[in-house]
């Protein structure tokens, strides 16, 4: 079977972008942790903004407000 070079290039690009995405996710999680939050809590209890971004399902204009909302919800749960 002959695989077109264009398909191989697309697969290589997908792989590279996945590696870059993973690194960026780690940097965001480190920032969240530096603010005193457990980044893993952002990925539990439903569909979080981090998961939405990981899967490319977030709307760019809503990312900041969704993240702020998630921080606020976590703060409320700490009080209770």
N, C-alpha and C positions, 0 to 999 in steps of 0.2 A: 504494500500500500504506500502510495506517495502522499505525503502531507504537504500542502502548499506552504511556502515560506511565510506567506501573510498570516496563516493560522499560527505558526510557530512564533512569529513576532508578537501577535496578540497575546498568546499565552505567556510569553516572556514579560510583556508589559503588565499583564494582570498580576503576575508573580511579583514584579518590582513594586507595583502600587500597593499590593498587600503587605509587603515588607515595610514600606514607608508608612502605611496606615497603622501598622502594629507599633512602630516606633513613636508615632505621634500620639497614639492612645496611651502608651506608657508615660510619655511626658505629661499629658493631661492628668493622668492618675497620680503622678508624683506631685503635681501642683495641688490637686484636691487634698492629698495626704498632708501637704505642707500647711494647709489651712485647718488641720485638725480633724478631718473627716476620713472615714474609711471608704476608699473608692469602691470596694466590693459591695458596700451597702447601696451604692448607686445602681448596681446591676441586679439587685434582688427586689422581690415584692412587686413585680410588674415590669412593664416595658419602660426603661429609663431613657433619658436623653443620650446617655453614652451608647446604649444599644442602638438607638435610632440612628445615631451618627455612624456607628460601626457598619450598619447595613445600608447606609445612604438613603435613609427614609425620613430624615429631618429636613424641614424647610429652613434654608439658611437664615432667613429673617427671624425665625422663632427660636433658634438655638439658645441665644443668651437668656431670653425670658424663661424658657423651659428649664435651663440650668439653675437660674435664680429661684424658680419655684421649687425645684427639687431640694436646694439648700434650705429654703424656708421650711419645707416639710420635715426635713431631717432635724432642724433646730426645734421644731414643735415636738417631735417625738422624744428628743433629749429631755425636754422639760417635763413631759408626762412620765 
